[in-house]
Amino acid sequence: MIPSFTTFIPVNAVVGGDSSPVTIAVTATLSVLVVLLIILAAVIIKEVNKTIIDWQMIEFVFYSKFASVRRREKKKPLTTDYEISGATNNSYIKDVNEPEGFSKNAEETEEEDEALYTNLEKPVSILIADLEKYMRDCESSNSRKLEQQFKLLNGDRQFASHVGDKEQNKTKNRFKNMIAYDHSRVVLDIIDGDPDSDYYNANYVKNIESEVAFIASQGPNKASVGDFWRMVWRENVCNIVMLTNLIEDGKDRCIQYWPPTVGATKRFGEIKLQLESDEQFGDYNIRELQVKLGENVRTVTNWHFKTWPDKDVPDQPSPLIEFARRIKTYQKTAPGHLLVHCSAGVGRTGTFIALYTLMDVIETDTKIDIYGYVERMRQDRIKMVQTEIQYKFLHECMLEIFLTGNTKIPVKNMESFDLQAEKENLKRQFKVLAKLDKRSTSPHAATPEESEKSRYPKIVPVDKRRPFLQTPGKTSNSNYINACFVTSYRKKDAFIATQSPLPNTVEDFWRLVYDWKCPLIVMLNQLDPRDKTCCKYWPENVSSRFGNMTVMLKEEKNVGIYVQRQFELIDAFNQEPRFVHHMQLNSWDERNQQDLTILIHDMEKIQQDYSMVAPAVIHCMMSTIFAINY
């Protein structure tokens, strides 16, 4: 049906401000004729190809043009409640479960924003050799370069989504404004004679060579999980990249589409699944699934990245980069496309696909066009790389890939690794780490009150990674301590790294241990009687009180390279005791790796023997010299 329009010509919109009736009549007549001609052209096009024209978008374009005249007249922002009969701006429909990065922001239509962004030229390719300087310029205090680039990207629905908009398919979509485009959607086989059974909310996405390499998909819901597995089977998918957790912020983001435990089975329609393995790493899980349809059996791997917050980005690029590299080694020989999904299948999904694609450009080319590739992805699926923070994070990932390269060493090569020959290369890598450190922010640690709690002003925790203190202190109720979470190879936030307590932070140290139920403390420095800041933070005899925290020594013994102690810890406001193991290394010798190996082995054994789950506290004078992966 051809949409209706309300023509609005303000009197003072006439050139020269002439408000005579004749001028107004002529202008109005011409405007109506222009509109009728455009509608006639649209009708002809619609008859030629009915699947391409999106009449809601035509209405939106016409209304926007007339509204812009009104806005210049009245100097008021355009309301999101459109006056056109039947017109709907899907970008502003609020769902009960808003997708990641969703923002109802009508102010983007204001004249000042138009002036700021519509006159900008699209960014061009960046010389990879200049990427570090480019990012410094982008991150300078007065720069809005990346923000402006992101605003230039078309965030509206650009192509028709008639199939996904059908009433019969609405329950298969998680979000009303995130529908698969018709021209690039993954078309399933029709089952049971139902013409609507060919729909799943997923699109093919091209790589940098304009070849289809990915399937970008929403996370399956109850109505579509069977179709999800039909898509996996039909497209011969071997690797599924999952970037969302099942529940985030108390909302259902993705239904569990695999069996609950290793060895268990689950059926979705004609497809039967068995979970063969579920291997846990610090930031992700790798699950091997046996997928069976009739007598045919395949293996599908689920790569589940668990530390990407909804509407946000990971704490740092390196875990995601390592994750993508690992997937590449498996996907190289896979017969089907790489399937990537989050919840809506646009924000985190688009960011990961861009990272996965552009990291090859960094390693093989001389120029990179990050903006251009994001723009191209949005031709395949709506709102790929959905938020400005995701767009900026993508740039940070590219810079880190450029600066660090691939530093992984296969375990089988470690015995033949020549430390002397690699000395200069290792020095270079260490300098790169220093550059990356400067990009982290610690504003809380710089406040006057908290700066006195740091042994070294330049060695402070990144705000995103610091543990907050919760129990009240006697000397201070501040939630700050110079400490940060550290992820191990196998476990997220396995450790809390901190400095050796100062005289004014001993109570905070024990508050940290108590609040986070830390069952183990590993002390890597020795007490220096010449250094008054290096204090003994445990009892001389049976018990000592540090502010509101009471510490009781239960056992102490020397086991060779370290002293082992057991403490009982009680908070004055909560009489529930905590039992804590303490390991103090007798001496630190960087040339003696054997002692450190023994310490790590014994530490791991204690954690296993006592079924320790909470993070272990590791400290030295600076909180920076101990790194563990196991």
KOLFI-949377 format. One line per 4 residues: number of its first residue (from 1); their letters; for each residue y, x, z of C-alpha. Coordinates in Angstrom, 1 decimal, always signed. Each point is the difference from the previous one (the first is absolute). Layout:
// KOLFI-949377
NUM = a = Y:X:Z  ...
END
This chain:
// KOLFI-949377
1 = mips = +0.0:+0.0:+0.0  +3.4:+1.3:-1.0  +2.1:+0.5:+3.2  +3.3:-1.8:+0.5
5 = fttf = +3.3:+1.9:+0.7  +3.3:-0.8:+1.6  +2.9:+1.7:-1.8  +2.8:+1.2:+2.2
9 = ipvn = +3.1:+1.5:-1.5  +2.7:+0.8:+2.6  +3.6:-0.5:-1.2  +1.2:+3.5:+0.9
13 = avvg = -2.9:+1.6:-1.8  +1.7:-0.5:-3.3  +1.4:+3.1:-1.6  +3.6:+0.7:+1.0
17 = gdss = -0.1:-2.6:+2.7  +1.0:-2.7:-2.5  -0.9:-3.3:+1.6  +1.1:-2.4:-2.7
21 = pvti = -2.4:-2.9:-0.8  -0.5:+1.1:-3.6  -1.1:+3.5:+1.1  -2.4:-1.3:+2.6
25 = avta = -1.5:-2.5:-2.5  -0.6:+2.7:-2.6  -1.5:+2.4:+2.5  -2.3:-2.7:+1.4
29 = tlsv = -1.1:-1.1:-3.5  -0.8:+3.6:-1.0  -1.9:+0.6:+3.2  -2.1:-3.1:-0.5
33 = lvvl = -0.8:+1.0:-3.6  -1.1:+3.5:+1.2  -2.3:-1.5:+2.5  -1.4:-2.5:-2.5
37 = liil = -0.7:+2.8:-2.5  -1.8:+2.1:+2.6  -2.1:-3.0:+1.1  -0.8:-0.7:-3.6
41 = aavi = -1.1:+3.6:-0.5  -2.1:-0.1:+3.1  -1.7:-3.2:-1.1  -1.0:+1.6:-3.3
45 = ikev = -1.3:+3.1:+1.8  -1.9:-2.3:+2.4  -1.7:-1.7:-2.8  -1.0:+3.3:-1.6
49 = nkti = -1.5:+1.4:+3.2  -0.2:-2.3:+3.0  -1.6:+2.5:+2.2  +3.0:+2.4:+0.1
53 = idwq = +3.0:-2.1:+1.0  +0.5:-0.6:+3.7  +2.4:-3.0:+0.1  +0.8:+0.6:+3.6
57 = mief = +1.3:+3.4:-0.9  +2.1:-1.4:-2.9  +1.5:-2.5:+2.4  +0.7:+2.8:+2.5
61 = vfys = +1.7:+2.2:-2.7  +2.2:-2.9:-1.2  +1.0:-0.9:+3.5  +0.7:+3.6:+0.9
65 = kfas = +2.5:+0.3:-2.9  +1.9:-3.2:+1.0  -0.1:+0.9:+3.6  +1.4:+3.4:-0.6
69 = vrrr = +3.1:-1.7:-1.6  +0.3:-2.2:+3.1  -0.4:+3.0:+2.3  +2.8:+1.9:-1.7
73 = ekkk = +2.1:-3.1:+0.3  -0.7:-0.7:+3.7  -0.9:+3.5:+1.3  -2.9:-1.4:+1.9
77 = pltt = -3.6:+1.1:+0.0  -2.5:-2.1:-2.0  -2.1:-2.3:+2.1  -3.8:+0.3:-0.3
81 = dyei = -0.3:-3.8:-0.2  +0.2:-0.4:-3.8  +1.8:-3.0:-1.4  -2.1:-0.2:-3.1
85 = sgat = -2.6:-2.8:-0.1  -3.5:+1.5:+0.3  +1.2:+3.6:+0.2  -1.6:+2.2:+2.6
89 = nnsy = +0.7:+3.6:+0.8  -3.5:+1.1:+1.1  +1.5:+3.2:+1.5  +1.5:-2.0:+2.8
93 = ikdv = -2.9:-2.2:+0.9  -1.0:+0.8:+3.6  -3.7:-0.1:+0.7  -1.5:-0.3:+3.5
97 = nepe = -1.4:+3.5:-0.5  +2.8:+1.9:-1.7  -1.2:+2.9:-2.0  +0.9:+3.6:+0.8
101 = gfsk = +3.6:+0.8:-0.3  +0.9:-3.6:-0.8  +3.7:-0.7:+0.6  +2.0:-3.1:-0.6
105 = naee = +3.3:+1.5:-1.0  +2.3:-2.1:-2.0  +2.8:+2.4:+0.5  -1.4:+2.2:-2.8
109 = teee = +1.7:-2.4:-2.4  +3.5:+0.7:+1.3  +2.5:+1.3:-2.5  +0.4:+3.4:+1.9
113 = deal = -3.7:+0.7:-0.4  +0.2:-0.9:-3.7  +2.8:+2.5:-0.4  -1.9:+2.7:+1.8
117 = ytnl = -3.4:-0.2:-1.7  +0.4:-1.6:-3.4  +2.3:+2.8:-1.3  -2.4:+2.7:+1.0
121 = ekpv = -2.1:+1.8:-2.6  -3.8:+0.2:+0.5  -1.1:+3.3:+1.4  -1.6:+2.5:-2.3
125 = sili = -2.9:+2.4:+0.5  +0.4:+2.7:+2.6  -0.8:+3.7:-0.5  -2.9:+0.5:+2.4
129 = adle = +1.3:+3.5:+0.8  +3.3:-1.7:+1.2  -1.8:-2.7:+2.0  +0.8:+1.6:+3.4
133 = kymr = +3.7:+0.2:-0.8  +0.0:-3.5:-1.4  -1.5:-1.4:+3.2  +2.6:+1.9:+2.1
137 = dces = +2.7:-1.6:-2.0  -1.6:-3.5:+0.4  -0.3:+0.5:+3.7  +3.5:+1.3:+0.6
141 = snsr = +2.1:-2.2:+2.3  +2.1:-1.6:-2.7  -2.6:-0.4:-2.6  -1.4:-3.5:-0.9
145 = kleq = -1.8:+1.3:-3.1  -3.5:-1.3:+0.7  +1.4:-3.2:+1.4  +1.9:-0.6:-3.1
149 = qfkl = -3.0:+0.9:-2.2  -2.1:-2.5:+1.8  +2.6:-2.8:-0.4  -0.2:+0.6:-3.8
153 = lngd = -3.6:-0.9:-0.1  -0.7:-3.6:-1.1  -1.5:-1.7:+3.0  -0.2:-3.5:-1.5
157 = rqfa = -2.9:-1.5:-1.9  +0.3:+1.4:-3.5  -2.9:-1.6:-1.7  -1.9:-3.3:+0.1
161 = shvg = -2.6:-0.7:+2.7  -1.2:-3.4:-1.2  -3.6:+0.4:+1.0  +0.7:+1.2:+3.5
165 = dkeq = +2.6:-2.8:+0.4  -2.6:-2.7:-0.7  -0.6:-2.4:+2.9  -3.7:+0.8:-0.1
169 = nktk = +0.7:+3.7:+0.5  +2.6:-0.2:+2.8  -2.5:+0.5:+2.8  -1.1:+3.2:-1.6
173 = nrfk = +3.5:+1.6:+0.4  +1.0:+1.4:+3.3  +3.7:-0.3:-0.7  +1.9:-2.5:-2.1
177 = nmia = +2.3:+2.6:-1.6  -2.7:+2.6:-0.8  -1.9:-1.4:-3.0  -1.9:+2.0:-2.6
181 = ydhs = +1.7:+0.2:-3.4  -1.9:-1.8:-2.8  +0.2:+2.8:-2.5  -1.6:+2.7:+2.2
185 = rvvl = -2.1:-2.0:+2.4  -3.7:+0.8:+0.5  -1.9:-2.9:-1.6  -3.3:-0.9:+1.6
189 = diid = -3.0:-1.6:-1.6  +0.1:-3.8:+0.2  -2.7:-1.4:+2.3  -1.5:-3.5:+0.3
193 = gdpd = +2.2:-1.2:-2.9  +3.1:+0.2:+2.1  +2.9:+1.3:-2.2  +2.0:+1.1:+3.1
197 = sdyy = -2.8:+2.2:+1.3  +1.2:+2.9:-2.1  +3.0:+0.7:+2.3  +0.5:+2.6:+2.7
201 = nany = +3.3:+1.4:+1.1  -0.3:+3.4:-1.6  +1.6:+1.9:-2.9  -1.0:+3.0:-2.2
205 = vkni = +2.5:+2.8:+0.5  +0.6:+2.9:-2.4  +0.2:+3.7:+0.9  +2.6:+2.5:-1.2
209 = esev = -1.7:+0.1:-3.5  +0.3:-3.8:-0.3  -3.8:-0.4:+0.3  -1.4:-2.6:+2.4
213 = afia = -1.3:+2.0:+3.0  +0.4:-2.3:+3.0  -0.5:-3.6:+1.2  +2.8:-1.0:+2.5
217 = sqgp = -1.3:-2.8:+2.1  +1.0:-2.1:+3.0  -2.3:+0.2:+3.0  -2.6:-2.8:-0.3
221 = nkas = +0.3:-3.1:+2.1  -2.6:-2.6:+0.9  +0.5:-1.9:-3.3  -0.2:+3.0:-2.2
225 = vgdf = -2.4:+2.5:+1.6  -2.9:-1.0:-2.2  +2.2:+0.4:-3.1  +1.1:+3.4:+1.3
229 = wrmv = -3.7:+1.2:-0.1  -0.5:-1.6:-3.4  +3.0:+2.0:-1.2  -1.4:+3.2:+1.5
233 = wren = -3.4:-0.6:-1.8  +1.5:-1.0:-3.3  +2.4:+2.9:-0.2  -2.7:+2.5:+1.1
237 = vcni = +2.2:+1.2:+2.9  -1.5:+2.9:+2.0  +2.9:+0.7:+2.3  +2.1:-2.5:+1.9
241 = vmlt = +3.2:+1.3:+1.8  +1.0:-2.2:+2.9  +3.5:+0.6:+1.5  +0.2:-2.8:+2.5
245 = nlie = -1.7:-0.8:+3.3  -1.7:-3.4:+0.4  +2.6:-1.1:+2.6  +3.6:+1.3:+0.1
249 = dgkd = +2.7:-1.2:+2.4  -2.4:-2.8:+1.0  -0.3:-1.3:-3.6  -3.0:-0.2:-2.3
253 = rciq = +0.7:+2.6:-2.7  -3.5:+0.3:-1.6  -3.4:-1.7:+0.6  -2.8:+2.4:+0.9
257 = ywpp = -1.9:+0.2:-3.3  -2.9:+2.3:+1.1  -2.8:-0.3:+2.6  +1.1:+0.6:+3.7
261 = tvga = -2.5:+2.8:+0.9  -1.9:+2.8:-1.8  -3.3:-1.5:-1.3  +1.3:-3.6:+0.1
265 = tkrf = +0.2:-2.2:-3.1  +2.3:-2.7:-1.2  +0.0:-2.2:-3.1  +3.0:-1.3:-2.0
269 = geik = -1.2:-2.4:-2.6  -2.7:+1.7:-2.1  +1.0:+3.5:+1.2  -1.8:+1.5:+3.0
273 = lqle = +1.5:+3.0:+1.9  -1.5:+2.4:+2.5  +2.1:+2.5:+1.9  -1.7:+3.4:-0.4
277 = sdeq = +2.4:+2.2:+2.0  +3.4:-0.2:+1.7  +1.5:+3.5:+0.6  +3.2:+0.3:+2.1
281 = fgdy = +2.7:+2.5:-0.5  +3.4:+0.4:+1.6  +2.0:-2.3:-2.2  -2.7:-1.8:-2.1
285 = nire = -3.6:-1.2:-0.2  -2.4:+0.5:-2.9  -2.6:-2.7:-0.4  -3.0:+0.1:-2.4
289 = lqvk = -1.1:-3.4:-1.2  -3.1:-1.0:-1.9  +1.0:-2.9:-2.3  -2.8:-2.1:-1.6
293 = lgen = +0.1:-2.7:-2.7  -3.4:-1.2:-1.0  -2.1:+3.1:-0.5  +2.9:+2.2:-0.7
297 = vrtv = +1.3:+2.3:+2.8  +3.1:+2.1:+0.1  +1.8:+2.2:+2.6  +3.6:-0.8:+0.8
301 = tnwh = +2.2:+2.1:+2.4  +2.7:-1.6:+2.1  +2.8:+2.4:+0.9  +1.9:-1.5:+2.9
305 = fktw = +3.3:+1.6:+0.9  +0.8:-1.4:+3.5  +3.3:+1.5:+1.0  +2.5:-1.5:-2.4
309 = pdkd = +2.0:-2.6:+1.9  +0.9:-3.3:-1.7  +3.6:+0.1:-1.4  +0.2:+3.7:+0.8
313 = vpdq = -1.4:+3.4:-1.1  -2.4:+2.5:+1.6  +1.4:+2.4:+2.6  -0.2:+2.8:-2.5
317 = pspl = -1.1:+0.6:-3.6  -2.8:+2.5:+0.6  -2.8:-2.3:+1.1  +0.6:-2.4:-2.9
321 = iefa = +0.1:+3.0:-2.5  -3.3:+1.4:+1.4  -1.5:-3.5:-0.2  +1.1:-0.4:-3.7
325 = rrik = -1.4:+3.4:-0.9  -3.3:-0.8:+1.5  -0.3:-3.2:-1.9  +0.9:+1.8:-3.3
329 = tyqk = -3.1:+2.2:+0.3  -2.2:-3.1:+0.1  +1.9:-2.1:-2.5  -0.1:+2.7:-2.8
333 = tapg = -3.6:-1.0:-0.9  +0.3:-3.7:+0.8  -0.6:-2.4:-2.9  +2.4:-2.7:+1.1
337 = hllv = +3.7:-0.1:+1.0  +1.2:+0.9:+3.5  +0.5:-3.2:+1.9  +2.9:+0.2:+2.5
341 = hcsa = +1.1:-2.8:+2.4  +2.1:-0.6:+3.1  +0.9:-3.5:+1.1  +2.3:-1.2:-2.7
345 = gvgr = -1.1:+2.7:-2.3  +3.5:+1.2:-1.0  +1.7:+2.1:+2.7  -2.5:+2.4:+1.4
349 = tgtf = -2.2:-0.4:-3.1  +2.8:+0.9:-2.4  +1.1:+3.0:+2.1  -3.6:+1.4:+0.1
353 = ialy = -0.6:-0.5:-3.7  +3.3:+1.8:-0.7  -0.9:+2.8:+2.3  -3.5:+0.3:-1.4
357 = tlmd = +1.3:+0.2:-3.6  +3.1:+2.1:+0.5  -1.7:+2.7:+2.1  -1.7:+1.2:-3.2
361 = viet = +3.4:+0.2:-1.7  +1.3:+2.2:+2.9  -3.0:+2.4:-0.5  +0.0:+0.1:-3.8
365 = dtki = +3.4:-0.8:-1.4  +3.6:+1.3:+0.2  +1.8:-3.3:+0.3  -0.7:-3.2:+2.0
369 = diyg = +1.4:-3.5:-0.4  -0.7:-1.9:+3.2  +2.4:-2.8:-0.7  -1.4:-0.4:-3.5
373 = yver = -3.6:-0.4:+1.1  +0.9:-2.5:+2.7  +1.9:-2.0:-2.6  -3.0:+0.1:-2.3
377 = mrqd = -2.4:-1.1:+2.7  +2.2:-3.1:+0.6  -0.7:-0.9:-3.6  -3.7:-0.4:+1.0
381 = rikm = +0.4:-1.6:+3.4  +2.9:-1.5:+1.9  +2.0:+2.1:+2.7  -2.2:+3.1:-0.1
385 = vqte = +1.5:+2.4:+2.6  +1.5:-3.0:+1.8  +2.5:+1.5:+2.4  +2.7:+2.7:+0.0
389 = iqyk = -1.7:+1.9:+2.7  -3.2:+0.2:-2.0  +2.0:+1.2:-3.0  +1.5:+2.8:+2.1
393 = flhe = -3.4:+0.8:+1.5  -1.4:+0.5:-3.5  +2.6:+2.6:-0.7  -0.8:+1.8:+3.3
397 = cmle = -3.7:+0.0:-1.0  +0.9:+1.6:-3.3  +2.1:+2.7:+1.7  -2.8:+0.8:+2.4
401 = iflt = -2.5:+0.3:-2.8  +2.3:+2.4:-1.8  +0.7:+2.1:+3.0  -3.5:+0.3:+1.5
405 = gntk = -2.3:-0.2:-3.0  -3.7:-0.5:+0.8  -0.9:+2.2:+3.0  -3.5:-1.3:+0.6
409 = ipvk = -2.8:+2.5:+0.3  -3.6:-1.1:-0.4  -2.0:+0.7:+3.2  -2.6:+1.9:-2.1
413 = nmes = +2.8:+2.5:-1.0  +1.2:+0.7:+3.6  -2.5:+2.9:+0.6  +1.3:+1.8:-3.1
417 = fdlq = +3.7:-0.8:+0.8  +2.0:+3.3:+0.0  +2.6:-0.3:+2.6  +1.8:+3.2:-0.9
421 = aeke = +0.1:-0.8:-3.7  +1.4:-3.5:+0.8  +2.5:+1.2:+2.6  +3.1:-0.3:-2.2
425 = nlkr = -1.1:-3.4:-1.3  -0.5:-1.2:+3.6  +3.5:+1.2:+0.9  +1.4:-2.0:-2.9
429 = qfkv = -1.8:-3.1:+1.1  +1.3:+0.4:+3.6  +3.6:+0.2:-1.4  -0.7:-3.3:-1.9
433 = lakl = -1.1:-1.6:+3.3  +3.3:+1.0:+1.5  +1.8:-1.7:-2.9  -2.0:-3.2:+0.5
437 = dkrs = +0.7:+0.1:+3.8  +3.8:-0.1:-0.7  -0.5:-3.4:-1.7  -1.3:-1.6:+3.2
441 = tsph = +2.4:-1.7:+2.4  +0.2:+0.1:+3.8  +3.3:-1.8:+0.9  -1.3:-1.1:+3.5
445 = aatp = -0.8:+3.6:+1.0  +3.6:+1.1:-0.7  +1.6:-2.3:+2.5  +1.6:+1.8:+3.0
449 = eese = -2.4:-1.6:+2.5  -3.1:+0.9:-1.9  +1.0:+3.4:-1.3  -0.4:+1.4:+3.5
453 = ksry = -3.7:-0.9:-0.1  -0.8:+2.3:-2.9  -0.9:+3.7:+0.6  +1.2:+0.9:-3.5
457 = pkiv = +2.7:-2.2:-1.6  -1.4:+0.4:-3.5  -3.5:-0.9:+0.9  +0.1:-3.7:+0.6
461 = pvdk = -2.2:-3.0:-1.0  +0.6:-2.1:-3.1  +1.1:-3.5:+1.3  -2.7:-1.8:-2.0
465 = rrpf = -2.8:+2.0:+1.6  +1.0:+0.3:+3.6  -1.8:-1.8:+2.8  +2.2:-2.3:+2.1
469 = lqtp = -0.2:+0.2:+3.8  -0.5:-3.4:+1.7  -0.4:+0.3:+3.7  +3.3:+0.4:+2.0
473 = gkts = +0.8:+3.5:+1.2  +1.7:+0.8:+3.3  +2.5:+2.3:-1.4  +0.4:-1.7:-3.4
477 = nsny = -1.1:-3.1:-1.8  +0.4:+1.6:-3.4  -2.8:-0.6:-2.5  +0.4:+3.5:-1.6
481 = inac = -2.2:+3.0:+0.4  -0.2:+3.0:-2.4  -3.3:-0.9:-1.4  -1.6:-1.4:-3.2
485 = fvts = -3.2:-1.5:-1.3  -2.2:+2.2:-2.2  -2.8:-1.3:-2.2  -3.2:+1.9:-0.3
489 = yrkk = -2.2:+0.2:-3.1  -2.2:-2.9:+1.3  +2.3:-2.0:+2.3  +3.5:-1.4:-0.1
493 = dafi = +2.2:+1.1:+2.9  -2.8:+2.1:+1.5  +2.4:+2.2:+2.0  +3.4:+0.0:+1.6
497 = atqs = +1.6:+3.4:-0.4  +2.7:+0.9:+2.5  +1.8:+2.9:+1.6  -1.0:+1.5:+3.4
501 = plpn = +1.9:-2.1:+2.6  +3.4:+1.1:+1.1  +0.9:-0.5:+3.7  +2.0:-3.1:-0.9
505 = tved = -2.8:-1.5:-2.2  -3.1:+0.3:+2.2  +0.2:-3.6:+1.0  +0.5:-1.0:-3.7
509 = fwrl = -3.1:+2.1:-0.9  -2.2:-1.9:+2.5  +1.6:-3.3:-1.1  -1.1:+0.9:-3.6
513 = vydw = -3.6:+0.7:+1.2  -0.1:-3.2:+2.0  +1.6:-2.4:-2.6  -2.2:+1.2:-2.9
517 = kcpl = -3.2:+0.2:+2.2  -0.4:+3.6:-1.2  -3.4:+1.2:+1.4  +0.4:+3.7:-0.8
521 = ivml = +2.8:+2.6:+0.2  -0.4:+3.4:-1.8  +2.4:+2.7:+1.2  +0.3:+2.9:-2.3
525 = nqld = +2.7:+2.1:+1.8  -0.1:+1.9:+3.3  +2.4:-0.4:+2.9  +2.6:+2.7:-0.1
529 = prdk = +1.5:+0.6:+3.5  +3.0:+1.7:-1.6  +0.9:-3.2:-2.0  +1.4:-2.6:+2.4
533 = tcck = -0.3:-2.7:-2.7  -3.8:+0.6:-0.2  -1.1:-2.1:+3.0  -3.4:-0.9:+1.5
537 = ywpe = -0.3:-3.8:-0.5  -3.2:-0.6:+2.0  -0.6:+0.1:+3.8  -0.3:+3.3:+1.9
541 = nvss = -2.5:-1.5:+2.4  -1.3:-3.6:+0.1  +2.8:-2.2:-1.3  +3.7:+0.1:-1.1
545 = rfgn = +2.5:-2.7:-0.8  +2.2:+0.4:-3.1  +2.5:-2.9:+0.1  -2.0:-3.2:-0.1
549 = mtvm = -3.2:+1.8:-1.1  -2.6:+1.4:+2.5  -2.4:+2.6:-1.3  -3.1:+0.9:+2.0
553 = lkee = -2.2:+3.1:-0.8  -3.6:-1.0:+0.1  -1.8:+3.1:-1.4  +0.9:+3.4:-1.3
557 = knvg = -2.3:+2.7:-1.5  +0.3:+3.0:-2.2  -2.4:-0.2:-3.0  +0.8:+3.3:-1.7
561 = iyvq = +2.8:-0.3:-2.6  +1.6:-3.0:+1.7  +0.4:-1.7:+3.3  -1.2:-3.6:+0.3
565 = rqfe = +1.5:-2.5:+2.4  -0.3:-3.7:+0.7  +2.9:-2.1:+1.2  +0.5:-3.5:+1.3
569 = lida = +3.3:-1.5:-1.0  +1.7:-3.0:+1.7  +3.3:-1.7:-0.8  +2.0:-1.3:+2.9
573 = fnqe = +0.5:-3.4:-1.7  -3.6:-0.3:-1.3  -2.8:+1.1:+2.4  -2.6:+0.2:-2.7
577 = prfv = -1.1:+3.6:-0.1  -0.4:+2.1:-3.2  -2.5:+2.9:-0.1  +1.1:+2.9:-2.0
581 = hhmq = -1.8:+3.2:-1.2  +2.0:+3.2:-0.2  -0.8:+3.1:-2.0  +2.2:+3.1:+0.3
585 = lnsw = -0.6:+2.9:-2.4  +0.1:+3.3:+2.0  +1.6:+2.0:-2.8  +1.2:-0.6:-3.6
589 = dern = -0.9:+2.7:-2.5  +0.7:-0.8:-3.6  -2.5:+2.7:-1.0  -2.8:-1.5:+2.0
593 = qqdl = -1.1:-3.2:-1.9  -3.2:-0.2:+1.9  +1.6:-1.0:+3.3  +1.9:-2.8:-1.8
597 = tili = -3.2:-1.1:-1.7  -1.8:-0.2:+3.4  +2.9:-2.0:+1.5  +0.0:-2.5:-2.9
601 = hdme = -3.8:-0.4:+0.2  +0.1:-0.6:+3.8  +2.9:-2.4:-0.4  -1.9:-2.0:-2.5
605 = kiqq = -3.0:-0.1:+2.2  +2.0:-1.3:+3.0  +1.5:-2.7:-2.2  -3.5:-1.1:-1.1
609 = dysm = -1.6:+0.2:+3.4  +2.6:-2.2:+1.6  +0.4:-2.3:-3.1  +3.7:+0.8:-0.2
613 = vapa = +2.0:-2.2:-2.4  +3.7:+0.5:+0.9  +1.9:+3.1:-1.3  -0.4:+3.4:+1.7
617 = vihc = +3.2:+1.7:+1.1  +0.4:+3.5:-1.5  +2.9:+2.2:+1.3  +1.3:+3.5:-0.2
621 = mmst = +3.5:+1.4:+0.6  +1.3:-1.4:-3.3  -2.6:-2.8:-0.8  -0.4:+1.4:-3.5
625 = ifai = -2.8:+2.7:+0.0  -3.1:-2.1:+0.2  -1.4:-1.9:-3.0  -3.5:-1.5:+0.0
629 = ny = -2.1:-1.7:-2.6  -3.5:-1.2:+0.7
END
